[in-house]
Amino acid sequence: MVREMPKVFEFPPLPTEIVFGFGTLSRLGEKVRELGGSRALVISDRGVAQAGLLAAALDVAQKAGIDVCSFEDVPQDSSTTTVASALELLERERCDVVVGIGGGSVLDTAKAVALNKTNPGPLTQYAGLGKVKKPPLPVIAIPTTAGTGSEVSYWSVLTDDETGLKFSVGGRLVFPAVAICDPELTMTLPPMLTASTGMDALTHAIESYVNNATQPISQALSLRAVELIGAYLRSAATNGRDQEARYGMLLGSTLAGIAMNPTRLGIAHALAMPLGSWDLKIPHGMANAILLPHVMEFNLPGNVRAYAEIARALGENVAGLSDRDAAQLAVDSVRRLKDDVGITFGLGRFGLTQSHIPRVVEEAMKSGNIAVNPRLVRPADLEEICLRSL
């Protein structure tokens, strides 16, 4: 049974219209027109283009009478240089709506291009929360992975090409205008990418649920996301044509993406940012997937009750157990889930060595996610988590 402490909280307005369900990509042209657009820049990446999803989006828009041009050079980790190139195309083609179709890097690029059009200058000057002052061009976000929640988040995460470090631009003006969440677009996602992005979504849900900034509305969204991901990630990763699993995973990811807006996250995400920086460039979902059980083990004493509730949401039988024992089941359950979807290796597989760890920890300690973590964390604690994750 959930027990609540009286708490004053705020939940930000969600200005993003969510269109959810199989076949909803067909409404892209309609949504561009509703936003007052007539010429759209469609941003994507090579993988999405090769899967035929970019062509499908362009076809839908063109049949609705929308002029389109496309930019498909978004890398695994988008950067300030990528945004500048896409913005140059947008301005040359005089586009008035930005569409992103892809994973988190693509959607974050679309949001950054739209805001940089109306808020000129280096994107790094907008790093942090609430520094974007002028409304951006309208953005339609179309996720092709069930993981980042970027289609409903007010953050855009990019790499600064001058420093090699990741940074985040956030605020209510960064929200997309529309999110078209069509599970059909995730059906051909490869098993390992399904697994890592799904674990990223689970990390969003769990860190949002247990941290010190959690609040009732976010908790409701996060806990439902945990239930959905716990129920469907195995099937989505091992039987990608399972429509119910793909629907459940995309819904779980979207709910977790909404939940984390007012709460931020925790030390898994604090570490994942520098782990994806410099020459390491460890994929964000993989970093979170590998870190999550170790982070939960460390954080468990900080919010035992919440972790016990996560165990229930993951389908664990906690009848007759103390909250402490039930909480440990949550850690064990997440570890099994990670292994079952094929993530049985550590961060060392991606090139992380002990020599990298001090620099990673130094950057992680600067994250706003440290302040909301449910347990006080010191650099030595982060070092130990990284060592255990090797």
C-alpha positions in Angstrom: 0.0 0.0 0.0 1.4 3.4 -1.0 1.7 5.8 1.9 1.9 9.5 1.3 3.5 12.3 3.2 2.0 15.8 2.9 4.0 17.6 0.2 3.7 20.8 -1.7 4.7 20.2 -5.3 4.4 21.5 -8.9 3.9 19.6 -12.1 4.8 21.5 -15.2 2.1 21.9 -17.9 2.7 19.5 -20.8 2.3 21.6 -23.9 3.0 18.6 -26.1 0.0 17.1 -27.8 0.4 13.3 -27.7 -1.0 11.2 -30.6 -0.5 7.6 -29.7 -1.2 4.3 -31.4 -0.5 2.1 -34.4 -0.8 3.9 -37.7 -0.6 7.5 -36.2 2.3 8.4 -38.5 -0.5 8.9 -41.1 -1.4 12.1 -39.2 1.9 13.9 -39.7 0.7 16.1 -42.6 -2.4 17.1 -40.6 -0.4 18.1 -37.6 2.1 20.2 -39.6 -0.9 22.1 -41.0 -2.5 22.5 -37.6 0.8 24.2 -36.5 0.5 26.6 -39.3 3.4 25.0 -41.3 3.7 24.5 -45.0 7.3 23.5 -45.4 8.9 21.0 -43.0 12.5 20.1 -42.3 12.5 16.4 -41.4 15.5 15.4 -39.3 16.6 11.8 -39.0 19.6 9.5 -39.1 21.1 6.9 -41.5 19.6 3.9 -39.7 16.1 5.3 -39.7 16.5 6.1 -43.4 17.8 2.6 -44.2 14.8 1.1 -42.4 12.5 3.0 -44.7 10.9 5.1 -41.9 12.2 8.4 -43.1 10.8 7.8 -46.5 7.5 6.8 -45.0 7.3 10.1 -43.1 8.3 12.1 -46.1 5.6 10.4 -48.2 2.9 11.0 -45.7 3.8 14.7 -45.5 4.0 15.1 -49.3 0.7 13.4 -49.9 -0.8 16.0 -47.5 0.5 18.8 -49.6 3.4 19.7 -47.3 6.7 20.7 -48.9 9.6 18.8 -47.2 13.3 18.6 -47.1 15.3 16.1 -45.1 18.5 16.0 -43.0 19.7 12.5 -42.2 23.2 13.0 -40.9 22.5 12.9 -37.1 25.2 10.7 -35.5 24.7 8.4 -32.5 25.4 11.3 -30.2 24.3 14.6 -31.7 26.5 17.6 -31.3 26.6 21.4 -31.8 28.2 20.9 -35.2 25.3 18.7 -36.3 22.7 21.2 -35.1 24.5 24.0 -37.0 24.5 22.0 -40.2 20.8 21.2 -39.9 20.0 24.8 -39.0 21.8 26.0 -42.1 19.6 23.7 -44.2 16.4 24.9 -42.4 17.3 28.5 -43.1 18.3 27.9 -46.7 15.1 26.0 -47.4 12.9 28.4 -45.4 11.2 25.7 -43.4 8.7 26.7 -40.8 8.2 23.4 -38.9 10.8 20.9 -37.7 10.0 17.2 -37.6 12.3 14.7 -35.9 11.9 11.0 -36.6 14.3 8.7 -34.8 15.8 8.0 -31.4 16.7 10.4 -28.7 19.7 11.9 -30.5 17.5 12.8 -33.5 14.7 14.2 -31.4 17.1 16.2 -29.3 18.6 17.6 -32.5 15.2 18.6 -33.8 14.4 20.5 -30.6 17.8 22.2 -30.6 17.5 23.3 -34.3 14.1 24.7 -33.6 15.2 26.7 -30.6 18.5 27.8 -32.1 16.5 29.4 -35.0 14.8 31.8 -32.7 17.5 31.9 -30.0 20.6 32.5 -32.0 24.2 32.1 -30.9 26.2 29.2 -29.4 23.9 26.5 -27.9 26.1 26.2 -24.9 24.9 29.6 -23.7 21.5 28.0 -23.1 22.9 25.1 -21.1 20.9 24.5 -17.9 17.2 25.1 -17.2 15.1 28.0 -18.3 17.7 29.9 -20.4 15.8 29.7 -23.6 13.6 32.8 -23.7 12.1 33.0 -27.2 9.5 30.4 -28.4 11.2 28.0 -31.0 9.8 26.9 -34.3 7.2 24.2 -33.7 8.6 20.7 -33.4 6.9 17.4 -34.2 8.7 14.5 -32.5 8.3 11.0 -33.8 10.2 8.4 -31.7 11.4 5.2 -33.3 12.8 3.7 -30.1 11.1 3.1 -26.8 13.6 4.6 -24.5 14.5 8.3 -24.2 11.1 9.9 -23.8 12.6 12.9 -25.6 9.3 13.3 -27.5 7.7 14.5 -24.2 10.7 15.9 -22.3 11.8 19.5 -22.0 15.5 18.6 -22.4 17.8 18.5 -25.4 21.1 16.7 -24.8 24.0 17.4 -27.1 27.8 17.2 -27.2 29.8 20.4 -27.3 32.3 19.7 -30.1 34.8 22.2 -28.6 35.1 20.3 -25.3 33.8 16.8 -26.1 31.4 17.1 -23.2 27.7 16.5 -23.2 25.4 19.3 -22.0 21.7 19.8 -21.6 19.4 22.6 -22.6 16.1 22.5 -20.8 13.0 24.5 -20.1 9.3 24.6 -20.9 9.9 26.2 -24.3 12.0 23.1 -25.3 9.0 20.8 -25.3 7.9 19.5 -28.8 4.5 20.8 -29.9 3.4 17.4 -31.0 4.5 13.8 -30.2 3.4 11.2 -32.7 4.0 7.9 -31.0 3.4 5.1 -33.5 4.6 1.7 -32.1 4.7 0.4 -35.7 7.9 2.4 -36.2 9.7 0.4 -33.4 8.8 -3.0 -34.8 12.1 -3.4 -36.8 14.3 -2.1 -34.0 17.2 -4.6 -33.5 17.1 -6.7 -30.3 20.1 -5.1 -28.6 18.9 -1.6 -29.3 15.5 -2.5 -28.1 17.1 -3.8 -24.9 19.3 -0.9 -24.2 16.7 1.8 -25.0 14.2 -0.1 -22.9 16.5 -0.2 -20.0 17.1 3.5 -20.4 13.3 4.1 -20.1 13.3 1.9 -17.0 16.1 3.9 -15.5 14.1 7.1 -16.1 11.1 5.6 -14.3 13.0 4.2 -11.3 15.2 7.2 -10.7 12.3 9.6 -11.0 10.2 7.4 -8.6 12.8 7.1 -5.8 14.6 10.5 -5.8 14.2 13.3 -3.4 12.2 15.5 -5.8 9.6 12.8 -6.5 5.9 13.9 -6.2 2.5 12.2 -6.5 1.8 12.8 -10.2 5.2 11.8 -11.3 5.1 8.8 -9.1 1.9 7.6 -10.7 3.4 7.9 -14.1 6.7 6.3 -13.1 5.2 3.3 -11.4 2.9 2.6 -14.4 6.0 2.9 -16.6 7.9 0.3 -14.4 4.9 -2.1 -14.7 4.8 -1.8 -18.5 8.5 -2.1 -19.1 8.8 -5.0 -16.6 6.0 -6.8 -18.4 7.0 -6.2 -22.0 10.7 -5.6 -22.4 11.7 -9.2 -22.6 9.2 -9.9 -25.3 10.0 -6.8 -27.3 13.7 -7.6 -27.2 13.3 -11.3 -28.2 10.2 -11.2 -30.4 10.2 -7.8 -32.0 7.1 -8.4 -34.0 5.0 -8.7 -30.8 2.7 -5.7 -31.3 1.4 -5.7 -27.7 4.9 -5.7 -26.4 5.9 -2.8 -28.7 2.8 -0.8 -27.8 3.5 -1.4 -24.1 7.1 -0.4 -24.3 6.5 2.8 -26.2 3.8 3.7 -23.7 6.1 3.0 -20.8 8.8 5.1 -22.3 6.5 8.0 -22.9 5.0 7.9 -19.4 8.5 7.8 -17.9 9.5 10.7 -20.1 6.7 12.9 -18.8 7.4 11.8 -15.2 11.0 12.9 -15.1 10.4 16.5 -16.2 9.7 17.9 -12.8 11.9 15.5 -10.8 15.1 15.0 -12.7 16.8 11.6 -12.2 19.7 10.3 -10.2 23.3 9.1 -10.2 22.9 6.6 -13.1 22.1 9.5 -15.4 24.8 11.7 -13.7 27.4 9.1 -14.7 25.9 8.3 -18.1 26.5 11.9 -19.4 30.3 11.9 -19.0 30.4 8.2 -20.0 29.0 9.3 -23.3 31.5 12.2 -23.7 35.0 12.6 -25.0 36.4 9.6 -26.8 34.4 7.2 -24.7 31.0 7.8 -26.3 29.4 4.9 -24.5 25.8 4.6 -25.8 23.5 6.3 -23.3 21.1 3.4 -23.0 23.9 0.9 -22.5 25.5 3.0 -19.8 22.2 3.3 -17.9 21.4 -0.4 -18.3 24.7 -1.5 -16.9 24.8 1.1 -14.1 21.2 0.7 -12.9 21.4 -2.4 -10.7 24.6 -1.1 -9.0 23.0 2.3 -8.5 19.9 0.7 -7.0 22.0 -1.4 -4.7 23.8 1.8 -3.4 20.6 3.9 -3.2 18.4 1.3 -1.6 18.9 2.5 2.0 17.9 6.0 1.0 14.3 5.1 0.0 13.6 1.5 1.1 9.8 1.9 0.8 9.9 3.2 -2.8 12.1 0.3 -3.9 9.7 -2.2 -2.3 6.9 -0.6 -4.4 9.1 -1.0 -7.5 9.5 -4.7 -6.7 5.7 -5.0 -6.7 5.4 -3.1 -9.9 7.9 -5.5 -11.5 5.7 -8.4 -10.6 7.7 -9.7 -7.7 5.9 -11.6 -4.9 6.6 -9.5 -1.8 3.8 -11.0 0.4 5.0 -11.3 3.9 8.3 -9.6 3.3 9.7 -6.6 5.1 10.1 -3.4 3.0 13.9 -4.0 3.1 13.7 -7.6 1.7 11.1 -6.5 -0.9 13.4 -3.6 -1.9 16.2 -6.1 -2.5 13.9 -8.0 -4.8 13.6 -4.9 -6.9 17.4 -4.8 -7.4 17.5 -8.6 -8.2 14.6 -8.3 -10.6 16.2 -5.4 -12.6 19.5 -7.4 -12.7 17.7 -10.4 -14.1 15.8 -8.3 -16.6 19.0 -6.7 -17.9 20.6 -10.1 -18.3 17.5 -11.7 -19.9 17.6 -9.1 -22.7 21.2 -9.8 -23.4 23.1 -7.1 -21.5 25.4 -9.4 -19.6 28.6 -7.5 -20.0 30.1 -4.4 -18.3 31.2 -1.0 -19.3 34.7 -2.3 -20.0 33.3 -3.7 -23.2 32.9 -0.1 -24.5 36.5 0.9 -23.6 36.0 2.2 -20.0 39.1 1.6 -17.9 40.0 2.5 -14.3 42.1 5.4 -15.6 38.9 7.0 -17.1 37.0 6.8 -13.8 38.3 9.9 -11.9 37.5 12.2 -14.8 34.0 10.6 -15.3 33.3 11.0 -11.6 34.5 14.6 -11.5 32.0 15.6 -14.3 29.2 13.5 -12.8 29.5 15.3 -9.5 28.6 18.6 -11.3 25.2 17.1 -12.5 21.9 18.4 -11.1 20.9 14.8 -10.8 23.3 14.4 -7.8 21.3 16.8 -5.7 18.1 14.8 -6.0 19.6 11.4 -5.6 17.9 9.6 -2.7 21.2 8.9 -0.9 24.0 11.3 -0.2 26.7 10.5 -2.7 30.5 11.2 -2.6 33.0 10.9 -5.4 34.3 7.7 -3.8 30.8 6.2 -4.0 30.6 7.0 -7.7 34.1 5.5 -8.3 33.0 2.3 -6.6 29.8 2.1 -8.7 31.9 2.6 -11.9 34.4 -0.1 -10.8 31.6 -2.6 -10.1 30.1 -1.7 -13.5 33.3 -2.6 -15.4 
